[in-house]
Structures are given as C-alpha cells and as structure tokens.
Amino acid sequence: MTASRSDALVLFGATGDLTHKTIFPALYAMAKRGTLNFPVIGVALPKWSLARLRNRVTDSIKRSGGIDNQRAFHDLLSQLRYVSGDYHDPDTFAAIKNELRSARRPAHYLAIPPSLFETVIKGLGAANLADHARVIVEKPFGRDLASARELNQVARTVFPEDSIFRIDHFLGKEAIMNILYFRFANSFLEPIWNRNYVASVQMTLSEDFGVGDRGAFYETAGCLRDVIQNHLFQVVALLAMEPPPDRDFGAVQSEKAKVFQAMRPLKPADLVRGQYAGYRKEPNVAKHSDVETFCALRLSIDSWRWEGVPWYLRSGKYLADTATEVLVELKPPPQRLFADSAPTTGPANYLRFRLSPGSAIALAARVKLGGKEFVGDQQELYLLEEWPDEEAPYERLLGDAMTGDGALFTREDAVEAAWAVVDPVLKHHHRALPYKRRSWGPKQADAIIASNRGWHKPNPKEASG
C-alpha cells in the first residue's frame, strides 16, 4: 500500500469512555489546525441518533478544555456520521460501507475492548473494507506472548503489517520523542553511551492516585502489563537502541525490536510486586486479589553495548508523587584524584530525563567550591523544555496513522519480543506485597537496587519551580 492519506476515519467504540476522553478532543484539535478534512463515522451498539452523537462530542470538548473555536467545532460536527450495530453482524459492516460513500482509503480505529479486536478485524475483511485501508488498534495488544501472536496472526490475515498501527499514547508525548532526538542529534553522547561509562539506568513512572473506577480493568492487567511491558519498555528501547541508518520509520522500528530481542527473560527473583493498602476494597476488585498495583524489576540487555549494565524499572499507583523520570548514572572517574570525585552517597555524574510533569533534561557534574581545598559539589546543567503549542499525544498519533507514518507505533516483531521478556513471570511470581498509600512501594523493592545507590526519587515540584 502506498503511503497515501486515509480519506475517512471509522471509529469503532464511538460511544465509549476512551473516545469521549481522548479521541474526540484530538479530532477537535485537528479541526483547529485545519487537518480534519475527512468524514468520521462512529460505530457502536447503542441505537443513537446522529444528534445524540453530536451532543456526546460537544460534552467531550467542553470537558476537555472548552469550545474556543466555533468554526473548527462546527467543522467537526459536520464531518460526523453514525452507524449502530452489533460487531458480530455482517449488516453492520454493510452499513459502514454505505456511510463511507466515495471514500476508498479508510482508517479503522478500534477503540473497543481487546476481546472484540478479532471479531471486528475479521468483519472488516469479510466486508472488503480492508483493501487500501489501515487499522488502528488500542493497547493492550494481547495479554501475554500467546495471545499477542494470535492477534498478530489474525490482523495479518486481513491487513499488511505496514497498515497496522498499534497505538500507545505514551509514544506520542513530546518528551518521549525528544529522547530519540537528543540521543542521535548530539555527538558528545555516543562515546560514553555504553557499558564502559554507564553504571546503571533507572526509570520511575509513579502516580499518587489509585485505580479509581478502573478496578475491573486492572484485575485483568496489573502494573506489569499496563505500564512496564509497553510504556517503560518503549523508553528502554529508545535509550538502548543502536543508531538507525536513516529516519525511515522501518529502520527505527528494526533497531527498537533488536533491543527487545536482546532483553533477558525475567525470572521471579528479578521482580517485586506490590499492592497498595485498600486496593481489594476498590469497586470491581476481587476480595482476595493478588493483582499488583506496583512493580519494580531489574532488567538485563545482552548486547555488546549494554552487557553488564543493570536497568531498573518501577511503576505504581498510590505512590508518593506523580512523575516520570529516567536517570542514567555514569561511572565515577577511574582514578580518585580528588577525595570526593566518587561520592559515597548519592549518584555519580548522571543524565536525567524528566518526562512528566513537564519536560526537562539535566546533566549533573561536579564543580569545585571556592577556596584552597580541592573539594566540590555536584551541580545540574538544567534544560527546561516547554512547547506552548504542543500537539497532544492522541492528536499526533491519529494524524500520523492517517498519513501512514508508523514511526511512533509498534511493529509485530517488537510486540512479540517484548511479551517474551515478561511472559515467564506473568504466572510464576511471588505474591504482591502490601504497601502504604503515598509511599514509594514495598520496602522489598529496595533490595533489587541495593548494590547500587538506591532508587532515584523524582521531584515533580521542580516543574513549576
């Protein structure tokens, strides 16, 4: 398929929460930029009128920031169409084909539960709605290696790989994209970006709130599936990948896939699972649930560049703060010429990426204090990044999918390789350990990183300081 722009968006799950919270606001943002020049065909089971769908869109836009551009708002409403029907019924797909009218290159967005992916994809194929089309699939793409392979096989029987867009909103964040740019746009990093100079890499994605009304979903997923296997693994890939030969998205995807393939499969001893106090009393949570709301792990990448460098990942609900940071700690100088050049407490020189809230890059280096003594202090060279007109993740990703740009999406081989890393511990693991709300998780997680200098604790307040 040529990389021509899709000329219609078929939105399965048009009446659902995901569409209401993220996709309608993204379409409105596209309308404000003048890029929403295609019909949007909502598809769902409820027997709604087009007027009711427009009311739903209006409510979504008002809740997400308000209607501040009447022309764009009316452009969005004018592009809407609606098909009510059961995804198992061939007549539903016939109705979609009728609403597509003259459109010949639709993009089908599956904002629906994963259990329905196979049904809809097969329905599109049977109705000849996959020719010259694209399919956009929301995560999670599978829940283990076997289900991911099965889903990939189903999708590939209907769509070619370059027409399948596995969407992860995390990859659409400007701060995530900047990791790739910062790594390969600056020559000073390459000589030290390896096992000879990097002591360890650690990542924290923390949230200071619980599962809320998502208890039923979390019971089927847990932190390892929901955050680690996709979001944080993607950041690992951007930091660990080899330079691609060019900016073609296929080249970038190939290098990311190699990182996943080089990851050593996890063992129970590599993982600490936690569950915040009171989780079992949340709505739609099992009374004796062992689902983890916190996960900390030690990861190894068996490659020439990263052999022997530990990667520490942790994420959780109801932790002390809401923030996402990466700390790349460098090894101290090989000779202790000055007594404090290799500090006994705290990290040595490091590079820090703050991904949220806000975005920043900091380089920490030691600087001599005034006086005759050769003693110093570690200071950060701090680069604050702000993009006042930044595209929201769903706006960027939806726009890229419509134009066929797959750089920020995940390929089949990468999905399966990432699942292969966590698959051994999805069923065989230690029980989840309790931890207090607004703490940094169970104390046992400190043992994973005990041989180094402990977990880095992000400070989200610096984003507004």
C-alpha positions in Angstrom: 0.0 0.0 0.0 1.3 3.4 -0.8 1.6 6.0 2.0 -1.3 8.0 0.8 -3.5 9.8 3.3 -6.6 8.0 4.6 -9.8 9.6 3.4 -12.1 8.6 6.2 -12.0 7.5 9.8 -14.2 4.7 11.0 -14.4 4.9 14.8 -15.4 1.7 16.5 -16.5 2.3 20.1 -17.7 5.8 19.3 -19.9 6.0 22.4 -17.2 4.7 24.9 -15.2 6.4 27.5 -11.9 6.3 25.7 -13.4 8.1 22.7 -15.1 10.6 24.9 -11.9 11.4 26.9 -9.3 11.4 24.2 -10.3 10.8 20.6 -13.0 13.5 20.3 -10.7 16.2 21.8 -7.9 15.0 19.4 -10.3 15.4 16.4 -11.3 18.8 17.6 -7.6 19.8 17.9 -7.1 18.6 14.3 -10.0 20.6 13.2 -8.5 23.7 14.8 -5.3 23.1 12.8 -7.2 22.6 9.6 -6.3 18.9 9.2 -9.7 17.4 9.8 -10.7 17.1 6.2 -12.2 13.6 6.2 -15.5 12.1 7.4 -15.7 10.5 10.9 -18.0 7.5 11.0 -18.8 6.5 14.6 -19.8 2.8 15.1 -21.3 1.4 18.3 -24.0 -0.9 19.5 -26.4 1.8 21.1 -29.1 2.9 18.8 -28.2 6.6 18.9 -29.2 9.3 16.5 -26.6 11.5 14.9 -27.9 14.3 17.0 -27.1 12.4 20.2 -23.6 11.6 19.0 -23.1 15.3 18.3 -24.2 16.0 21.9 -21.7 13.5 23.1 -18.9 15.2 21.2 -20.0 18.6 22.5 -19.9 17.3 26.1 -16.4 15.8 25.4 -15.0 19.1 24.0 -16.4 21.1 26.9 -15.0 18.8 29.5 -11.5 18.7 27.9 -10.9 22.4 27.8 -13.9 24.1 26.2 -15.0 25.3 22.8 -12.7 28.1 21.9 -13.0 27.9 18.1 -16.6 27.8 16.7 -15.6 27.3 13.1 -13.4 24.2 14.0 -16.2 22.9 16.3 -18.8 23.1 13.6 -16.4 21.5 11.1 -16.0 18.6 13.4 -19.8 18.2 13.9 -20.4 18.4 10.2 -18.0 15.5 9.5 -19.7 13.1 11.9 -21.8 10.1 10.7 -23.1 7.2 12.8 -23.7 3.5 12.4 -25.5 1.5 15.1 -24.9 -2.2 15.0 -23.5 -5.4 16.5 -19.9 -6.1 15.6 -20.8 -9.7 15.0 -23.5 -8.8 12.4 -22.4 -8.6 8.8 -25.1 -6.0 8.2 -23.2 -3.6 10.5 -20.2 -3.7 8.1 -22.5 -3.3 5.1 -23.9 -0.1 6.8 -20.4 1.2 7.3 -19.5 0.6 3.6 -22.7 2.6 2.7 -21.7 5.5 5.0 -18.2 5.6 3.6 -19.7 6.6 0.2 -16.9 7.7 -2.1 -14.1 7.1 0.5 -11.7 4.4 -0.7 -8.8 4.5 1.8 -10.4 4.4 5.3 -8.6 4.1 8.6 -10.5 1.9 11.1 -9.9 2.8 14.7 -10.6 0.0 17.2 -11.4 1.9 20.5 -13.0 -1.2 21.8 -12.2 -3.9 24.4 -9.4 -6.2 23.2 -11.8 -9.2 23.3 -13.5 -7.6 20.2 -10.4 -6.9 18.1 -10.5 -10.3 16.3 -14.3 -10.0 15.6 -14.0 -6.5 14.1 -10.9 -7.3 12.0 -12.4 -10.4 10.6 -15.6 -8.5 9.9 -13.7 -5.8 8.0 -12.0 -8.4 5.9 -15.2 -10.3 5.1 -16.9 -7.0 4.0 -14.0 -6.0 1.8 -13.4 -2.9 3.9 -9.7 -3.7 4.4 -8.5 -3.0 0.8 -6.3 0.1 0.8 -7.3 0.6 4.4 -5.5 0.9 7.7 -6.4 -0.4 11.2 -5.5 1.4 14.4 -5.5 -0.8 17.5 -5.6 0.4 21.0 -3.4 -1.3 23.6 -3.2 -3.7 25.2 -2.2 -5.7 22.2 -2.5 -9.1 23.7 -2.1 -10.0 27.4 0.8 -12.5 27.0 3.0 -13.9 24.3 0.5 -16.5 23.1 -2.4 -14.0 22.8 -0.2 -11.4 21.1 0.9 -13.9 18.5 -2.7 -15.0 17.9 -3.9 -11.4 17.5 -1.0 -10.6 15.2 -1.8 -13.6 13.0 -5.5 -12.5 12.8 -4.6 -8.9 11.9 -2.0 -10.0 9.3 -4.6 -12.3 7.5 -6.6 -9.1 6.8 -4.1 -6.2 6.7 -0.4 -6.0 5.7 2.0 -5.1 8.5 2.6 -1.6 7.3 -1.2 -0.9 7.5 -1.5 -2.0 11.2 -1.0 0.8 13.7 -0.7 -0.4 17.3 -1.3 2.8 19.2 0.3 3.7 22.6 -0.4 7.3 23.7 2.8 7.3 25.7 4.9 7.3 22.5 3.1 10.5 21.3 4.4 12.6 24.1 6.9 15.3 23.1 9.2 14.3 25.9 9.4 10.7 24.7 10.1 11.8 21.1 12.9 14.1 22.4 14.8 11.1 23.8 15.3 9.8 20.3 16.3 13.2 19.0 18.6 14.1 21.9 20.4 10.7 21.6 21.2 11.0 17.9 21.4 14.7 17.3 24.3 15.2 19.8 27.7 13.7 19.1 29.0 14.1 22.7 26.8 11.2 24.0 27.9 8.4 21.7 31.5 7.8 23.1 30.1 7.4 26.7 26.7 5.7 25.8 27.8 2.2 26.6 28.8 -0.3 29.3 32.3 1.3 29.7 30.8 4.5 31.1 27.2 3.9 32.1 26.9 2.3 35.6 23.1 1.8 35.5 19.8 3.2 34.1 16.7 3.5 36.2 13.2 4.7 35.4 10.3 5.6 37.6 6.7 6.1 36.4 4.7 6.9 39.6 1.1 8.0 40.2 -0.2 9.4 43.5 -3.7 8.1 42.9 -5.3 4.6 42.8 -7.2 2.7 40.2 -10.4 4.7 40.7 -13.2 3.2 38.6 -10.8 1.0 36.6 -10.8 -1.8 39.1 -12.3 -4.3 36.6 -9.7 -3.5 34.0 -6.8 -3.6 36.5 -7.9 -7.0 37.7 -7.2 -8.3 34.1 -4.0 -6.4 33.6 -2.0 -5.2 36.6 1.0 -2.9 36.6 3.4 -5.2 34.7 1.1 -5.5 31.7 -0.4 -2.0 32.0 2.8 0.1 32.3 6.1 -1.8 32.3 5.7 -4.1 29.3 4.6 -1.3 27.0 5.3 2.3 28.2 8.6 1.7 30.0 9.9 -0.9 27.7 9.5 1.6 24.8 11.6 4.2 26.7 14.2 1.5 27.3 14.3 0.8 23.6 14.8 4.5 22.7 17.7 4.7 25.2 19.3 1.4 24.3 18.9 1.1 20.5 21.7 1.4 18.0 21.7 4.3 15.6 19.3 3.6 12.7 20.8 4.1 9.2 18.2 6.8 8.5 15.0 8.3 9.8 12.7 5.9 7.9 10.3 4.5 10.5 11.1 1.0 9.4 14.8 1.5 10.3 13.9 2.9 13.7 11.4 0.1 14.4 14.1 -2.5 13.5 16.6 -1.1 15.9 13.9 -1.0 18.7 12.9 -4.6 18.0 16.6 -5.7 18.4 16.6 -4.2 21.9 13.6 -6.2 22.9 15.1 -9.3 21.4 18.3 -8.8 23.4 16.4 -8.4 26.7 17.0 -11.4 29.1 13.6 -13.0 30.0 12.6 -12.1 33.6 12.8 -14.5 36.5 10.7 -14.2 39.7 13.8 -13.0 41.6 14.1 -10.1 39.2 10.7 -8.8 40.2 9.0 -7.2 43.3 5.2 -6.9 43.1 3.2 -4.7 45.4 -0.4 -3.8 46.2 -1.5 -0.6 47.9 -3.5 -0.7 51.1 -7.2 -0.8 50.4 -6.9 -2.0 46.8 -9.1 -5.0 47.5 -11.9 -2.7 48.6 -12.0 -0.7 45.4 -15.0 -1.2 43.1 -14.9 -4.4 40.9 -11.8 -5.8 42.6 -11.7 -9.3 43.9 -11.8 -9.8 47.7 -8.6 -11.8 47.7 -6.9 -10.2 44.7 -3.2 -10.7 44.1 -3.0 -8.2 41.2 0.0 -5.9 41.5 -0.5 -2.1 41.6 3.3 -1.7 42.0 6.1 -3.3 40.1 9.9 -3.0 40.4 12.3 -5.0 38.3 15.9 -5.5 37.3 16.4 -5.9 33.5 19.4 -7.0 31.6 20.1 -6.4 27.9 22.5 -9.0 26.4 24.2 -6.9 23.8 27.7 -5.6 23.0 26.8 -2.1 24.1 24.9 -2.9 27.3 26.3 -6.2 28.7 26.6 -5.9 32.5 24.6 -2.7 32.8 21.5 -3.1 35.0 18.3 -1.4 34.0 15.9 -0.7 36.9 12.3 -0.1 36.2 9.5 0.7 38.7 5.9 1.9 38.5 2.9 2.0 40.7 -0.4 3.5 41.9 -0.7 5.5 45.1 3.0 6.3 45.3 4.4 9.4 46.8 4.2 11.6 43.7 3.0 11.7 40.1 6.0 11.9 37.9 8.0 10.1 35.2 11.8 10.3 35.1 14.9 8.5 33.8 18.3 8.6 35.5 21.3 7.4 33.5 24.1 7.1 36.1 27.7 7.3 34.8 30.6 5.5 36.4 33.0 7.6 38.6 36.5 8.5 37.2 38.8 5.5 37.1 41.3 7.2 39.4 40.3 9.0 42.6 42.5 12.1 42.1 40.2 14.1 44.4 38.7 12.6 47.6 35.1 13.4 46.6 35.3 12.6 42.9 33.5 9.3 43.6 30.8 10.2 46.2 29.9 7.5 48.7 26.3 8.8 48.9 24.1 9.8 46.0 24.8 9.1 42.3 27.9 10.0 40.5 27.6 12.1 37.3 24.3 11.4 35.6 22.0 12.4 32.8 18.4 12.9 33.9 15.3 13.0 31.6 12.2 14.3 33.3 9.3 13.2 31.1 6.4 14.4 33.3 5.1 16.7 34.7 6.7 19.0 32.2 9.8 18.0 30.3 13.5 18.7 31.1 17.0 17.3 30.6 19.6 17.7 33.3 23.3 16.8 33.2 25.0 16.5 36.6 28.7 17.3 37.0 31.0 18.1 39.9 32.2 21.7 40.3 34.9 22.9 42.6 33.9 25.0 45.6 35.7 28.2 46.3 38.9 28.1 48.4 42.2 26.3 48.5 40.8 22.8 49.1 40.1 20.6 46.1 36.5 19.8 47.2 33.4 20.3 45.2 29.7 19.8 44.8 27.6 18.2 42.2 25.5 20.7 40.1 23.0 20.2 37.3 23.1 21.8 33.9 19.4 22.0 33.5 17.5 22.4 30.2 13.8 23.1 30.7 11.7 22.4 27.7 8.3 23.9 27.0 6.1 23.7 23.9 3.2 26.1 24.3 1.6 24.8 21.0 2.5 21.2 21.6 0.3 18.5 19.9 -1.5 16.2 22.4 -0.4 12.6 22.1 -3.6 11.4 20.5 -3.7 14.2 18.0 -0.2 13.5 16.9 -0.7 9.7 16.7 -4.0 9.9 15.0 -2.6 12.3 12.4 0.4 10.1 11.8 -1.8 7.0 11.4 -4.0 8.8 8.9 -0.9 9.7 6.8 0.7 6.3 7.2 3.7 7.4 9.3 4.5 4.4 11.6 7.5 5.9 13.4 5.6 6.2 16.7 3.8 2.9 16.6 4.9 -0.7 17.4 5.7 -3.4 14.9 4.7 -7.0 15.2 8.1 -8.4 15.9 8.7 -5.8 18.7 5.4 -6.6 20.3 6.1 -10.3 20.5 9.7 -9.8 21.6 8.6 -7.5 24.5 6.0 -10.0 25.6 8.6 -12.8 25.5 10.6 -10.9 28.2 7.8 -10.7 30.7 6.0 -13.9 29.8 7.9 -16.1 32.3 6.7 -14.0 35.3 3.1 -13.4 34.3 2.0 -16.6 36.0 5.1 -17.6 38.0 5.9 -14.9 40.5 6.0 -14.1 44.2 2.8 -12.7 45.9 2.1 -9.0 45.8 3.4 -7.3 49.0 1.3 -4.7 50.8 2.5 -1.0 50.9 1.1 2.2 52.4 -0.6 4.7 50.2 1.6 7.7 49.2 4.8 5.7 49.9 7.4 4.6 47.4 6.1 1.0 47.4 7.1 -2.1 49.4 10.5 -1.9 51.1 11.5 -5.1 49.5 11.8 -3.2 46.2 14.9 -1.5 47.6 16.8 -4.9 47.6 16.6 -5.0 43.8 18.8 -2.0 43.5 20.7 -2.4 46.9 24.1 -3.0 45.3 23.9 0.5 43.7 22.9 3.8 45.3 19.2 3.3 45.7 16.1 4.5 43.8 16.1 8.0 42.4 13.0 9.8 43.7 11.6 12.3 41.2 10.7 15.8 42.3 7.7 16.9 40.3 7.6 20.3 42.1 10.6 21.4 40.2 8.5 21.5 37.1 6.7 24.6 38.4 9.5 26.0 40.5 
